[in-house]
């Protein structure tokens, strides 16, 4: 059996960082006292009335407001909500709005609604708590028309109730406005989180998403306008000539999309706040096509917003930008219906995209549906939607061709059978052949990602092919790089080339593969990345280099490296308000040799969320390595006892606990937890292997055989399971059965080094 220490490794998670911490104590969120180049929000209205009128009542305008009668949409006329044990009463006292519901102590109480959050198709409500926290109710108002099912209170977690100590309870950490959602609903929001007191002193320059959220700090522009009285009649070479930080024309389509992407993406913030006018990777590291966020073919799965979908598209590659379809001030599409797509996809497209001049796509000859029907809408086939937050449908922005032929190959949905319920993807693929003959169906990266997710033996080859295919989007290639990180030394030659890739996203996701190399080798590969123009790439290199002795660095780089690492640590601390952020801070401290503080940060992560298994695993691993086996054991026991823990996580913890108990001489109890792990993780034959060996040691031979046979039922070619069966039967004198399993082992793994000795012991040639 592998030892406890051999089984475990340090884990990482994707994090959402915030801004540098200045909070000595918690304070309610407020307007920033330092102007930082931002003008008062109303300043823009005097000259830009037309744009201000378009922006008013947009999603950006309604992003966040104080709870006033003109902004609160919900029914607070003593309305009651009661579902799955979650109860609430919504009422008013004069001009103020309140909810009576269960608080953090488990008792009902009155809470004042301080802010509204959004407005269509739902509106959420924020309550102020000590420590500068705002908490979001998990009961929201459905603001759709009554005819559409709206004008009602509803739960964002239908049929569920969370205990007050659960991080998903409305008073819990995952409903915390400051940490979860604040920086995209206000302009230049800074959290000012204090990791030692777990408090916030959050500030903004505009409470909602105003002009300066997109155009950048405006005071210099205001000053310019006040000096040049004839400004309105003049033309200027660039926006910067008139004091504006963001020059959209100079940015081009890619830069423009990146300005929207700070909020319209799933991303890991780098802790420096919004960076208007600068490259996206100076402020955030966008997420890849991870299994919890995207289907294998890149279709949306989790709540991912638009950016990473759009970057996969041919439209993105062609230079289409957000504002080609959306009015930047109203945030609505410029044209309703198929006319929006026909701006380019028609027989007379604009000269900007002449390659799209092919035919009339808005015709039955193309879409093969009745004109005006749902199936005849471009978005139905090319932008299928998924509903989030119960009532909020959002469209996939990858603009993909319907490929029902890929559904089985990628385990992904297809647009055709989403509408044609009861039909199969094969039926849809055949229908398409009936329309177009046998269309060209080239290989899709989704096939490769699905195979990798299934543990294909060809994963290295498949991922290496994707990362080297410059015809694929940076998002796809960065996803391949991230998956290659887990394949160890064989992947390093490919990733070494990727460190020099033209895409900063690919460079960033390639760096972590070199973390476990000897210091000199790490420096050799990663030192150039410390000078990368993109902050995200530099941060990933710092993370991978953390803990190296300074002597491994060139002498003239040591001081700058130390300063950069200190800055990185401070940004991690300023954002340790979520469990994943605490985990990354703890990992950094552990690498730097600050084990006691790392241990405490792992504890704090579990205090924020006891179900956060990566922190529990790392805490156990570190505690065990520091000879704190009692803490390691208790931490595992606490995790296994959490019945609401996902089965997979609880199974892994039970497996770890079993191995630890065996090492501590508690084999009988260890066997009990191995059985629990095997039941919770039925697809993990390795557990059955360890269980079989342990039961043999305990002289429980029949149970051992049963465990090993269960493992072989899952993995008939597993060499270790076959070897264990040889040992089981051979040690009992059952030579014929032992020989049978030797032959199976030879067939499954002809190069296995154990075969020669087994044959000799059993008298085989």
N, C-alpha and C positions, 0 to 999 in steps of 0.2 A: 504493500500500500504506500502511496506517496505520503510524505509527512505533511503536517499542517502548513508549515512554512512553504513547502514546494507548491502547494495547491494555490496559494493566494498571490495576488499581484495588486499594485496600486491602480486605482480606477480614476477616470476623469469623466466629467460631464460638461455639456454645453452650458455656458453660464450667460446671464444677462447682467453686465456690469452697469454701474451708475457713475456718478461724477465724484470728484475729489471731496473728501470729508472735511467740513469745517464746524461740525456740530459739537459743541461742548455739552449741550443739553437739548432735549427735544423742544421744538417750537412749532406752532401751527404753520402750515404753508402760507407764504406771503409773497408780495412783490419784492424783488431783489432791491436792496439798498444801493448796490453798485450798478450804475447805469451800463457799464461795460460796452458802451457804444450804441446801446438800444435807445430809441426814442420812445416817448410815451405813446401808448397804443393808438390814441385818437389822432395823433399828429398827421397820419397819412390821409385822413378823410378830406382835408381841405382841398388838396390838389387832385386826388384820385377818387373822386366821387363815383364815377361809373364802375370802377373795379370794386369799390367798397360796397356799392349797391348789389353787385352780383355776388359778392362774398357773404353778405348778410343772409342769415338763415341757411347757410351751407353746412355740410357736415363739419367743416373746420370751425365755423362760427359756434356751432352747438357742442363742440368737443368737451367743454367744461364750463360751468357757470355756477354762481352762487344760487342757492335754492330760493328763488323769488316766485311770486305767483305767475309772472309772465314766462318763466322758464320751466316750472314743474308741470309735467304733462299727466302724471299719475293721479288716480282717484284717492284723495286724502280726506274724503267725507265719511270718516269712520268705516272705511272699507276693511273687510277682513279676508285673511288668507289662511287656509288650513289644508295641508297636504302632507301625507307621510309623517305626521308628527311635527311638522314645521308650521308654527302658528305666528301670525302677525296681525296687528291692527294699525291702519294708517289714518292719521288724523291731523288736524290743525289746531294751533293756538294763536289766534290772530293771524299775522302774516307769516308765522313760522310753521314748519312742517315736521311731523314726528312719526316715529314708528314704535310700537310696543311689541317687543319680541325677546327671545332668549338671548341673554348676554353671555360674556365669557365665563361667568360664574355659574351658568346653567339656570339662572333665574330670569323671569321676564322683567323688563324694565322699559322705560321710555327713553328713546334716543332721538336727538334732533338731527334732521337731515340738513347738512351744511352745503352740499353741492350736488348739482345734476351732472350726469356723465353721458353725453350723446343724446340722440333723440329719435332716430329712425333706423331700423324698425323697432327698436326698444330703447328705453331709457333706464339707466342705473342710478343709484343714489348712494352718496358718500356720507359717512358719519365720522365725526372727529373724536379721536382718542388721545389719552396722554402720550407723551413721547413724540409728539409731532405726527402721529399716524392718522391717516384717513383709511377707513375700512369700507369696502363695497358690499352692500346687501346682496345676498344671493337670490333674493326675490326682486324681479324687475318688472317694469311696466311695458306691456305690449302696446306700442303706439300706432300700430297699423289700424286701418279702418275696421269697424266692427264686422263689416261684411267679409273681411279677410281673416276673421278670427281674432282680431285685436281688441283693444280697449279693455284689458284685463290684467290682473296681477298674475305672474307665473314664476315658477322656480326654474332657475338656470340648471338645476340638477333634478329633473323630474323624478318623483317617486323615491328620492333619497333624503335621508336626514343625517347630518354629521354632528357628532358629539362636540361640546364646546372645546375640548382639548385636541380636536382634529384640525390640522392645518387648512382643511377645506371649509370649516365652519366660517361663517361670515366675519367672525372676529379673528380668524386665523391668518397665518402668514401668506397663504396663497390668495387671500382676498384683500391684501394690503395694497392700496393705491400707490403709495410711494415707490414700492419695489417692483410692482408688476406692470403698471400701465401708465404711470404719470408722465414720463418724458415724451410721449407721443401725443398727448392731449393738451399740452401747453407749450408756449414758446420759450426756448432756452431754459428749460427746467433743470435745476440742479438739486439733487437729493440731500447733499450734505449729511451723509449718514455717519454716525459714530459707532464703530464696531464694538467698542468696549461697553457702552451704555445701551446699545441697541435702540438708539433714538435718531430722529430725523429733525432737520431744520430746513425743510425744502423751500426753495425759492423759484420764482418764474419771472419773466419779463412781460409776458402777456398770459393771462389766465387760460385763454383758449389758443387755438392755432391761428395766429394772426398773420399780418403781412410779413413781419420780420422772421417768421418761422421759415419762410421760403426764400425771401429776398435778403436775409441777413440783417445785422444791426443797421438801423436806418438813420442814426443821428447825423452822420457825416453827410448823408444825402439831404437831410433837412437843412443843415447848415449851408450846403451848396445852394439849395433853392432860395434860401433867405438872402443870399448875397447876390444872386444873379436874377434880377427881376424879369429879364426877358427870356428866361430859360425855356418857357413853353414853345417858343417859336424857333428854337435852335435844334440842330442835330448833333449827335456826339458819336465818336468812334466806338466807345464802349461804355458799359454801365459804370465801370470804375471811374470814368471821367466825370460822372455826376455823383460820386460818393457812395455808390452801391457796391457791396462786397461780392455779390453774386452776379456774374455776367452770363446769362443763360445762352446767349448767342455764341459766346466764346467756348462754352462748355461742350457744345455739340449734343447729339442725341444721347450718347452714353452718359455724359456728365449730367445732363438734365434728368435722366432716369435715376441716376445715383442720388440726386438731391431729394427725390421722392422716397427713395429706398430706405433712408434712415428710419422712417416709420413704417413704410409699406413692405416690410420684410421680417422674417424670423432671423434674429441676429444676436450676436454677442457684442454688447457695447464695450468699448475700450476705456470707459471711465472718464471721458473728456467732454461729454455732452455733445450737443449738436455742433456740427462744423460746417456751416453754410458756405457753399462755394468750393469746398475742398473735396478730394476724392473720397468715395464711400469708405474705403478701408483705412482712412485716417481716423474714422470715428467708430466703426463697427467691423465685425467679422461676420459676414452672412453665413447662415446655416447651409449645409449641403443637403442632398436628397436622402436624408436619414430615414430609416424604416418607420419611425414614429411620426414623421411629418409627411412623407410622400410614398405613394405606391412605387413599385420597382421601376415602372416606366416614366416616372416623374410627375404623374398626376397628383393633384392635391389630396391629402389625407387629413393631416392635422390642420390646426388654424395657422396658416402660413402667410396670409396676405398675398401680395401679388408678385413681388420682385423676382424671387427664385424660379417661379413659374415662367414669367416673361422672359428671363434670360435664356431659357431653353429654346425659345421660339425662333423661327425663321424671320419673324418680324423684327425681333431684337437685332438679329444679325444684319438685317437690311437697313437698319438705322431708324426704325420707327420709334417714337418716344411717347411717353404718357400723354402729352398735350396734343398729339395728333388725334386722339380719340376723346380726351376729357378736357373740359374747360377748366383751367387751373383755379378760377375764382369761384365758380358755382360748384365745382367738383363733379358735375353731372356729365354724362356723355354728350357730345356736341349734337348728335342726331340720334333720334330714337329709331329702333328697328334696323333693317338691313341697309338702310341708307348710310349708316355709319361705316360699314365695311366697304360700301361701294364708292366711298371717297377714293379708294385705291383699287379695289377689286371690281373693275368694270371695264367696258370697252373703251372708255375715255378717261383713264386715270390721270392724275396730275403728273407733270413731267418729272417730279421728284422720284417716282417709282415706275419708270417706263416698263420695267420687266414684268409688271403685273397686268399689262395690257394684253389680255388673252380673249376673254369672252364675257358674256353677261352671266355672272354667278347667281344672280337673283332670278332664277328661272327654273321651272320643273326639269328642264334638260340637265341641269346641274344637280339640284338637291333631291329630285324625284319624290317630292311631296306636294300636296295640294297647296297652291299659292295662298299665302296668308295664314296657313296653319302653323302650329308650334314647330313641326318638323321642317318647315320651310325657312325658319329663322336661322341665320348663320350661327348664332351663339349656341343653338341647341346641339349642333354637331361638333362645333369647333371650340366651344367654351362651356362644357358641361358644368353644372353648379353643384355645390354641396352646402348643406345647411349647418351653420354653427350657432351656438347660443340659443338653440331651440327654434328661433324664428328668423334667423339672418342668413339667407342664401347668398353665397358668393361664387363667382365664376372663376374657373381655372383660366389663367392667362397665358398658357403655353401654346394656344392656338394650334393644337395638333390635328392632323388628319385622323378621322375615325379609323381605328385599326382593330376591329373585333377579332381578327385572326391572331392578335397578340394576347388576347385575354387569358388563354390557357398557358401560354408561354411565359407570361409575366405575373400571373395571379393578380391582374389589375382589372378594374372595371372598364367597360366600353360605353361610349355615348349611345350607341344604338339600342342596346338592351336595357339601358337605364330608362328609356322612354317606352320601348316595346316590352313591357313586363310579361314574363312567361315565355319569352323567346330566348334562344340560346345564341351565344356569340357565333357559333358555326352557321346558324341560320342567317345571321346578319352578314357574315362574310360572303356567304353564297349569294345573298341579295345584291351585294355590291358587285360581285362578278357578273350578275345578270344585267346590271346597269352599264358597266364599263368594260366588259370582257374580263380578262384576268389582269388586273392592274399590277404594276410593279410594287412589290412588297419587300423593300430592302430590310436587312437586319436592323434591329433597334437596340439601343443601349439598355433598354428595359430587360431584354432577354439576358444580357450579361449580368446586370445587377440582381435579377431574380435568381440566377444560378449561384451567384456569390452568396446571397442571403440564405440559400439552401445548403451552403457548405460544399459547393462543387470542388472537386479536386483540381479543376482548371482555373480556380479563382485568380491565381497569380497571372496567368497568361491573359485571361479576360480583362482584368483591371489594367494590366500593363498596356494592352492594346487600346483601351479607352483613353488612358492618360496621355498616350502619345498621338492620338488622333486630333490634329489641330482643327479639323472640321467640326468637332464637337464643341459645345459651349463650355466656357470656363466652369460653370456650375457642375456640369456632368464630369469634367475631367478632375475637378477638385474633389468630387464625391469619390471618384476612383482612387485618388491619392489618400483620402482619409481611410478608405477601406484597406488599402495596401499597408497602412501603418500597423495593422494587426497581424500581418503575415510574416513579420520578423526579418531575419537576415536576407532571405532570397529576394525580398522586395527592394532592398537598399539600392542596387544599381539603377533601377527605374526611378526611384525617388531622388537619387543623387542628381540625375538629369533634371528632374522636376523642380529642384531648388533654383534652377536658372530659367524656369519657364517664363514666357512673356506675361502670363497672368499672375498678378499678386495673390489672387485667391488660391491658385494651384500651389504657389510657393509657400503660402501660409500653412496649408493643410499637409504639406510634405515634411515640414520641419520636425514634427513630433516623433517620426520614425527613428530619429537619431539620438533620442533621449538616453538610451541605455548603452550607448557606445562608450568606450574609455574616453576620459576627458580630452586627450590630445586629438583623437579621431573626431570627437564632437566639434571641437574648435575648428578643425580643418574644414569640416563641411558647413558649419553654421556661422562662422565669423563674418563672412560677407553679408549675411542677412541682417546683421546688426546695423548696417548702413543702408538698408533698403529704404526707398522713398515712402513706403506705406507703413504706417504705425502698426497695423495688424500683423504684418510679416515680422517686424522687429519684435513684437511682443511674443509671437510664437517661438522665435529663436531664443529669446530670453528665457522663456519657460523651459525649453529643452536644455539650455545651458546651465540652468540654476543648479548650484551645488558643486560645480567644478572648482578645483583649487585654482586660485588666481595665477599660480605659477604656470598653468597650462596656457595662459593667454600671453600674447606679446606684451612686453612691458608697457608700451605706449598706449595699450588699449585697456589696461586694468582699471584705471580711475574712471573712465567713461562707462565701462561695463558695470562697475559697482554702482555708479550713480543711476544708470538706466534701470538696473535691477531694483534699487531702492524705490525709484519712481513707480515701477510696475507693482511692487508690493503694496505701496500706498494706495494705488488705484484699486487693487484687490480688496484692501481693508475698507476702503470707502464704499464698497459695494457688497459687503458681506451680509447684506440684509436678507438674502435668500439661502436656503440650504446648499444649493449647488455652488454658490459663490463662496460660502464658508469652506466647502470642500476644496476648491481650487486654492484658496489661501492656505489651508492646512497642508496640502500637497507641496506647495512652494516652501513653506516653513520646514516641512520634513526633509525636503531635498537639501535645504540649507543647513541641516543638522540641528534645527531648533525643535527637538522632538517633544519636549514637554509642552511648548506652546502649540505645536501641531496637534498633540493629543487633546488639548483643551478646545481647539477650534473644531475638531471632529465632534466633540461632545456638544458644542454649541449648535452645530449643524443638526444633530439629532434632537436637540431641544426645540429647534424651529420646526422640525418634521421627523417624528420618530419612525416614519415609514420610508425614509430616504435611505435605501439600502447601501448605495455606494459609500456614504459616510460611515455607516455601521461596519461595512467590510474593512475599510481602511483603518478605522479605530481599532478593530479587533486585531488586524495584522500588525499595526504599530505596537499596541499594548503587549501582544504576545512576544514580539521581538525585543521589547524592553523588560521581559520577564515579569510582566504584570498579567499573568495567566488568569488570576481571579477576575480582574476587570474584563479581560477578553471573554471569558466564559459567561459572565453575567450579562455582558452586552449582547452576546448571541442568544442567551436564554430569553432576554427581554424582547428581542426581535422575533423569535419563533412564537412567542406568546401572543403577538399581535395578530389576532384572527382576521382583521381586515387587510392585512398585508397581502399583496398579490401572491398567488400560489407559487409562481416562479421564484420570486424573491424569498418567500418563506422556505421553499425547498432548498435554495442555495444556502440559506443560513442554517437550516437543519443539517445539511451535509457538512458544512464547516464545523458546526458544534459537535457532530459525531466524531470527526477526525481529531478535534481537540480533546474530546473526552477520552478517546483511545490513547492518545499520547500521555494523558494524565493518569492512565491506569484505570479508567472507568469504562472498560470495554462493554460490559453488559448494557449500560445505559447508552453508550455510543451506538450499539446495534439497534436500539429502539429508534434513535434519531435517523440512522441510515435508512430504516424502513420507512419512516415518515418522508424522508427526502425522496426515496424511490417512488412513493405514491404521488408526491407533488410534482415530480419531474419524470414522468414515465418515458420520455424520449431521450433520457440521458443514460446510456448503457454503462458509462464509467462508474456511476453510483452502484449499479448491480455488481460490477467487478469488485469494487472495494467491499461491498456487503458480503459477497461470496467468500472472499478471503478472511474477513473478520469472523464470519460464522464458522468457517473451518477451524480457525484458531480456538473458537469457543466450543469445539467438538459438537457442533450442531450441523452435522453433515447433510442431512436431508434438506434442511432449510437453505444451506449453502448451495446445494445443487439446484434447488428451485430458483434461487436468486440469479445464478449464472445462466440458467436456461432462459429466464425472462430477459436477461441482457442479450443473449444470442438471438432471441426472437426479434429484438429491435435491430440488432447489428450482427447478422450471421457471419460476416467476414472479419469481425473484430479479433485481432491476433491475441490480445491479452486475455479476452474471455475464453478463447479456445485453449490457450496455454493453461489457464486456471482449471478448465475441465480436464485436461490431461493430468494435471497434478492431483485433482480430486479423485479421479478413478485410479490413477497409478498408485497413489498412497494407500488406497483401499485394496490393492491387489487385483483390481478389475482390468486386467491387461488388454482384453479385447476392446473394451470401450475406450481405454486410454489410446490404443493404436488408432481407433476410428477418428478420434479428435486430433491426433498427430497428422493424419492424412488430410483432414480438413484445414489444419493450420498450414500445411505445406502448400495446399492449393490456394489458400487465401493470401499467404505471405511467404513465397518460396525463398526469399532472401533473409528470413528471420534467423538471427544468430543463435537462437535457442534450439533450433531443429536438430542440429548434429548431436548435441548432448542427449536430447530426448530419445532420438533413435538409438543411440548407444545404450541408454538405460533400458530400453524396451526390446533390445536385441534385433533392431531393424537395420537393414542395409541402407 
